[in-house]
Amino acid sequence: MRQLFPEVSLSLLLLTALWGHHYPVGVDLPQHAQLISILLKMNGEGPLEFERLYRLEPFTPYLLSYGATLLVAKVVGPLAAIKLLYTAAAAALWLGLRRWLAAIGGAPELAVLGLPAFFGFTHLWGFYSNCLALPLVFFYLVSVEKAVATPGWRATLALAGWGALLFFSHGITFGVCMIIAGLRALTVVRSRAASLTLGAHFLPLLLLVLTWLRSAPPASAGTKGAWFFTRDRLVTLLSGYFDPWPNAAWAAGTAAAIALFLAVARPKLNKHPAAWLAFLVPTTAFLVLPDTISATWLVATRLCVFVQVTALSLLAVRESTRPQLAWGAWAMAAVFLVVFNLRLAAFNDELHGLRALAARIPPQSDVFNLVPASDSRSRVFGRSMLGQVAAWVALEKDGFIDNDSAFYFQMPVRRRSRQFPEWFDFSLTQGDLPHATSVVRAHSPGALHVATEGTWHLFQRPPVMLGDLRVVRAAQEWGTLGINQSVTKLPLTIAGRTWPVGLGTHPRSLLRVRAVRALLLRGACGLDHGAAVHATARCLIWGDARRTVFDSGVMTRADEARPFEVSLREGEELVLEGVPEGPLDGTHLDWVFDPAP
């Protein structure tokens, strides 16, 4: 029973960290969760706008993490799916690291110290795919050592399989592992069979990389931050267990804990070449690479996690102090997880007001995230940690949030080129109310304060009304929606006839409207008089259950307005879609209503 106590106690602490708190921590994690929710509902279960405003990019380094989460989310929902995948990844890291340390003559007892690294820097930043890829590193490296010991075609296939999983999990992780494996192949050059086994597995992986490079969009290669080892980067190496930003106090505490452990456990140095290669490759990259490569930020700094974990391989056991090493490693991991759980509880207390405000927001409402502009600092996890939590609200409400992260080329769910919704019904802020109010009014001058819960504040913009018809959402390719005027801010004019009431837009466009009372909506659509001569477009009206209630057919500027008539119940919504049938330039479209709805 005593032998099981360390594993059981750490397992309980691990499960509590992942399941004992409603919201997990992670700066970017809410946005990943919201994109997974959109991916889950792009099959017709969510708003039509999900399918029109986003597109799928299946050939991406994030495919495995998003795909696996999607399959689980179909059963339990996005948030629970993320927790399940995190649970599996943390357990797999523990197991894989233990196997690798045993394979290279390290101390398998130190595998429990992979847990603090797992919940450290990349987890705190919410680099979801990065976290899920971490355990695959060590199953891959175990396969490398098996290939060295027992070369052959089976070993080549196993290596290629683990390598492909890494490629579709996380690009940076994949690159680090390929360099480690390539250098490991050079250390066994005297064994022709081992060299061929290791070398052969790179061929299909190279083909994957070349295929992706041909299909991936061009990305900038700018740099951010200093090259080589800076003070902040070195501080992050130790403080990254507790803070996504450099923190001297946490770094000092971590250094003291490591020194105490080494003094008690007195491990010896592991001279196995695989250990040193696995440590030196990420360490060199961590020290000398810039932080921004191909539009991806924190490339070098996030490698601190690889340094933290692979450094464990440099330690081997002295039999005389094996018990001290094993119990010391358990104690360090247990203390970290206890502290992490306490901080997660306090973090969820911070978000209690957010959950209370979310209950006031109707389904499919859009939320503009002004938390970064007001105050995104968490009193528990430091600056930026609250910056994207508004995405949890958008996820729960099936609405949109101003998430520019969906433009990144790694994302399997990416925003299309058209404009996102022009306005957002609600704005969310955090911190001091007077300051939050000034931030909101600068963005949306007429917004009204709706409610405050704790340090969280909710604002709502005045409704855009056309009689008893409310415009809920507007997204279009060019310009801004014209209310009772064309997109060029002139009178609504179709085939020479002017209309006093309607909406002027520019396809591609999606306009969601809601009846505030039961009504018979009579109107028409057509190309505005100011449209280009060559302009052609089609008007579609979508009702409940993706039912097409109106299709204008292809229209030109010379065509008269095509009439429609739709009966609406109170609260019922329609989506007015403008579809270009030719060049986009000058394709100005009008939706007009007569009499006023």
N, C-alpha and C positions, 0 to 999 in steps of 0.2 A: 504493500500500500504506500509505503514511504517513497518507493521508486516512481509511483504514478503521480504523486502530489505535484511535482513541478509542472508536468504536462497538463494535468487537470486544472490546476489553478490558473495557468496562463490561458488555457482554452476558455475558461469562464470569463476572464478579464477581456479576452479578445471578442467574445460574443457580446459582452456587455457594451463594449466600445462601438460595435456595429449595429446592435439591435436594441440597446437600452436607451437610446436617444432618438427623437423623431428625425431631426435633420443631421446628416453628417457634415463635417467641416470640409472646406475646400473652396478657394476663391472662384475657380472656373467651373466647379462641379455643377452648380445649378443650371448653367447654360448647356452643359452636356446633357443633363437630365431633361431639359426642355426640348432639345433637339431630338432626343430619343423618343420623347412623347409625340413629337410631330411625326417622326418616322413611323411610329406605331399607328398613327391615325391618318396616314396619307392614303389609306385604302378605301376611303369613303366614310370612315367613322367620325372624322373630325370636320371642321369647317372646310368648305370648298377652297378657301384661300390657302390652306396648307398645301394643296396640290398645285395651285397656280403660282404661288410665290416661292416655293422651294422645289428643288430637283434632287434626284438621287445621283450620287457619284460612287458606284459600287467598287471601283478599282482604286482603293485608297489604303494607306497604312493603318487606318483606324477600323478597317472592315471587321476584324475578328471581335474587337471589344464591343463595337456597336451592334454587330450581328448577334452575338451571344446575348447581350442585354435585351435586344429586341425580342428574341425568342422567349426569354424568361418573362419579360414585361407583358407579353400577351396573356400570361396567366396571372401574374401578381401585381402588375403595374410598374411604372418606371422606377419609383423610389425604392420599393422593395427589391426590384431586380438589381439595382445598383448595389444594394446592401448584400444580396446573395453573391454577386460576382466578387465584391470586395472580400467577403468571407472565404470564398473558394480560393482567391488569389493569395490571401494572407496565409492560409493553411498550406497551400501549394509551395509558397516561398519557404516556409519553415521546413517542409519535407525535402524540397529540391536542394536547398542550401545544405541541409544535413548530409544528403547523399554526395553532393559535390565535395564537401569538406572531407568526408571519409575517403573519397576516391583519390584525393591529391595529398593525403597524409596530414591533413589539418585536424582540428579539434571539432568533431561533430556536435559536441555539447554547446558550442558557440552559436549554433544555428538559431537559437531563440533570440539572439540579438539582431536577427534580421527583422523582427517585428517592430522595434523602434524605428528602424530605417524605413520600413514599409509605411508606417503612419507619420513619417517625417516630411521632408521638403516637398516631394511630388504630391503626396496626399494632401498636405496643407494648401498647396496651390490648386488642388482639384484637377491635376493632370491625369484624368481617368484612365486613358489608354496606356499611359506610361506606367501607372500602378499595376494594371492587369498584365502588362508585359514582363514585369520584373521577375516573377517566378519562372517564366519560360527561359530566362537567361541561364538558370542553373540546371534545368533539365537539358538544355542544349549543351552546356559545358560538360555535364556528366556524359552525354553521348560522344563528345569529342574525346574524352578520356577512354571510353569503351572502344572507340575506333582505333585509338593508339594501341590499346592492349590487345584487341582482337579485330584486326582490319579485315575488310571484306565488303561484298556488295550489300549485305544486310545493314552493316554499319553506315555505309554511304546513304542508303535510303532513309535510315533513322535520322541522320544528320540533316539531310535535305528536308525531311518532314518538319523537324523542329525549327529549322531555319525559315521555312515558308510560314510557319505559325508566327515567328518573330517578325517577319516582313509585314504581315497583315495585322500585326498588333501595334507596332510603334516603330517609326523610321529611325529615330536616334538610337534606340535600344538595338535594333537590328544592325546598324552600322558598327556600333561598338563591338558586338559579338563577332561580326565577320572579321574585324581586324584582329581580335584576340585569337580566333581560330586560325586565321592565316599565319600569324606569327608562331602559333603552336605547331603548325605543319612544318615550319622551318626547323624547329627543335628536334624533329624526328626524321630529318632528311636521310639519316643512315638506314632507316627502315623503309625500304621502297614500297612495301605494301601499305604501311600506315600513311606514307606521303600521298600515294595514289588515292587511298580511301578519303582522306581529308580533302585533297584537291578536287576530286570528282564531284563532291557534293556542292561545290561552289557554282558549277555550270548551270543547273536549273535555277539557282538563286540569282545568278547574274542575268539570266533571261528574264526573270521577274522584274528585276530592277530596270533593265533596258526598256521593257514593255511599259512600265509605269512612267519612266522619264519621257517616253514618246507621247503618252496620253495625258500627262499632268500639265496643267497650265503653267506658264512661266511665273516664277516668283522672284521677288527682289532678293538681292544678296547683301543688303546693308548690314552694318554692324551697330550694336548698341552697347555702350559701356566699354571699359578698358580691356585690352588684351593682357595676357600674362597674369601673374598672381597679384591681385590687389588685396588690400586689407579686408574689404567687405566680403570678397569671395572666400578668403580663408576663414573669416569669422563664420560664414554660412556653413562651412564644412562641419563645424561643431554645433552651431545654434540651429541648424536646419531641422534637427529632430523636433524642435518646439516652435519655431517661428519661420514663416516664409521669407522674412526679411532678415538681414544681418542683425544680430542682437548679442552684444558683448556679454551681458549678464548670463544669458542662457549658455553661451559658449564657454564661459568660465566654469559654470556648474557642470557641463558635460566633460570638460577637461579634467576636473577634479574627480569625477566619478570614474573615468577611464584610468586615471593614475592610481586610484585606490584599488580598482579591480586588478590591474597589472601587478601591484605590490602584493596583493593577497594570493592571486592565482599563479604567479611566476611562470607563465608559459615560456616555451622555448621557440626559437625561430624555425619556421618551416622553409626548407630550401627547395621545395619542389618547383620546377620551372613553370608549371601551369599556374601555380599560385601567384608568382611574381608577374607573369604576363597579364593575368586577369586584373591585377592591382595596378600595374604601371600604365596600361593602355588608358583606362578612364581617368587616372590621376593626371597623366600628361595632358589629355584633352581638357580636363577640368582647369588646369593651370594656364593653358596657352590659347584656347579657342576664344573667339568673341562670343558674346551672349546672344546675338541675333545672326542667324544663318538662314537664308531662303525664307524670310518673313516669319521665322519661328523664333520666339524670344526665349531667353533663359536656357539656351542650348548648353553652354558650358557649365553654368551654375547648377543646373539640375543633375549633372553628372556627379555631384557630391554624394548622391544616394548610392551610385555604383562604387564610389571610393569607400564609403562607409561599410558597405557589405563585403566587398572583395578584400578589404583590409583584414577581415576575420580569418582569411585563408593563410595569412602570414604567421599565424600563431599555431603552434603544435603543443601537445600535452606532455607535461612531465608527470610520470606516473605517481611520483611522490606528492604532487599537489592536484591530482585529478579531481578529488572531491571539492576542493576550494574553487577550482575553475568552473565546475558544473554548477555549484550552488551560487557562485558569484555571478555567473551569466544569468541564471534564473532570477536572482535578486534584482539585477539591473533591469531586465525586461519587465519584471513584475512592478517595480517602482514606476517605470515609465508608463505602463498601461494604467496604473492607478491614477497617476497624475493626469494622463490623457483623458480618462473617464471623468474625473472631476472637472476638467476644463470643458469637456463636451457638455456636461450638465449645465455649467454656467453659460456656455454659448447658446444652448437652447432656451435658457431663461431670457437671454437677449432677444431671441427671435419670437418670443411669446406674443409680443405686440404685433409682429408681422402676421402671425397666424390669425390673430383676432381681426385685423383689418381685412385680411383676405376673405373672411366670411361676409364682409359687406360688399364685395365686388361681384356683380352678376356673372353667370357663365358666359364664356366667349368674349369677355371684355379685354381690351388691350391696356397694357400698363407701361408707361414710360418710366424708365429707371433713372431717377435723379438722386439716388443714394450716393454715387460717387461725387456728385457736385455738391451735396450737402454735407454728409459725414459718413464715410465708409469704414471707419475704424471700429474694430471690435475691442472691447475692454479686456477680452480674454486672449484672442489670437492676433491682436495688433492691426496695423493699417491694411486696408484693402479687403479684409476678410468678409465684410458685409456688402462689398461693392456689387455683387451680382445676385444677391439673394432674392431680388424681385422676380427672377426667373422661376423660383419655386411657385410663386403666385400664378404666373402665366401658365405654368405646367398644370396646376390644379384647375385652372379656369378655362383651359383650351383656348387661350387668347395669344396675342402676339406681344413680344417685347422687342425693344430696339437692340437686338443682339447682332452686332457687327461681326462677332466671332464666326458666324455662319458663312462668312466670305473666305475663311482660310481654306487653302487648297487641300488640307488633310481631311477635312470634314466629309463624311459620307452623305450628310444632308446639308445642302448649300443653298443659299439664297440666289434667286435668279437676278438678272441685271436690272429688272424694273424697280421703280421706287417702292419702298416699303410703305405701310400705311402712313398717310400724311400727318395724321394726328392720332393721339392716344387718349381715350376717354379719361383714364386715370393716371395720376402721377404719384409716385411713391418716394418719400424722403425719410431721412433719419437724422436725429440730433436735435439741436436747438430749434424750436418752432419759428421764431422770428427769422432766423437765417434761412431755414427751409422754405418759408413762405416767399422770401425774396428770390430764392433760386427758382421756385416754381413760376412765380409771376414773370420773371425774365424769360422763361421758356414759353409759357402760356398765360398771357396777361389777364385773361378773364377767368382763370381757374379759381374754384372755390374750395375752401377747406372743408372736408367732409367729416373727418374724425381723427383723433389721436389716441394711440394705445402705447403707453410707455414712452419710448423715444421715437416711435414710428408715426408718421403723418401721411394721411391720404388726402389727395386733392382730385377734383373732377372739373373738367372743362365744361363750359356751357354747351348744351346740345345744339346741333345744327338741324334746324327744322324747316320743312316745307309743308306748312299747314299741319296736318295730322300724321305726316310722314317724317320720321327721324332718320338722318344719315348716320349710320353707326360706324362705318369704316370706309375709307377711300384709299385706293392704291392705283397708281397709273404710271405709265412709262415716262411721261414728260410733263412738266408744269405742275400747277396746283389746281385742285378741283374748283370750278367756278360755280358759285351759288347764285342762281337766277341770272347767270351770265356765262358766256363761253369760256373756254380755257384760256383764250387770249383777252379776257375781260371786256368783251364786247357783247351786245345783245344777242340772245339765243336766236339764231336765224337758220331755218332749214328750207331750202328751195324757194327762197324769197319771202317766206312767212316768218314773222317774229313772234316769239312766245315769251310771256312774262315770267313764267315759273318753270324751273328745271335745273339741270346740272350739266355743266360743260366739262368735258374730260378729253383725254387723249389715249387711245388704245396703245398698248394693251392696258386695260383698266378693269378694276373690280370695285364695285360700289355696293355696300350692304346697307339696306334700308329696313326700317321697322315701323309697323303701323302702331301708333299709340292708342288707336281705337279701331273698331271694325269699320272697314270702308271698301268701296269699289274704286280701285285705282285705275283711272283712265289716263292714257298718255300716248306718246309716240317717241320714236328715236330716228335719228338720221345724221348725216354728215353736215357739219356746220358750214354756213356760207363762206367762212374764211378758210376752209380746208383747201389743200392743194388740189389742182385739177385732176391729178392722177390718183388721188386718194380713194381707197375702197375699204370697206369694213363691214362687219356683221354685228348685230346686237342680239344678245341672249339674255333671257331672264330665267333664273334658277329658283325653284321653290323648295318645299320640304322634300327630303329624301332624294336630293339631287335630281329632281324632276324638272325638265325643261318646260316652262309654261309659255315661252315666247321665243321665236327665232325669226329675225327679220329677213334672213337671206342676205346675200351680198348686195351692198348699196354703194352708189357713187354719189358725188356731190350734186349731181343733177337730179337725183331721185327725191321725190317728196317723202315726208316723214312717214314711217311705217307705224300704224297705230297698234296699241295693245290695250287689253282690259283684264285686270286680275282682281279677284275678290280676296280680301285679306281679313283674317280675324285679329282681334286685339293682341298685340305682342308678336304677331307673325312677321317673319323676315323674308326678304327677297335679296338675291344677289344679281345686280345688273352688270353684265360682262360685255366689254367692248373688245372685239377681236379684229386685228388688222388683217386684211386679205391681200395686202400688197405692201409697198414701202411704208415705213413708219412716219417718215417726215411729212408734216403737214396734215396728218390724219386726225382732224379735230372732230369729235363726236358729241352730239347733244342728246340728252334725255329730257323730254319736255312733258309737262302735265297740264291738262286742260279739262275741266276747271282745276283750280289748285286743290291738291289732295288733302 
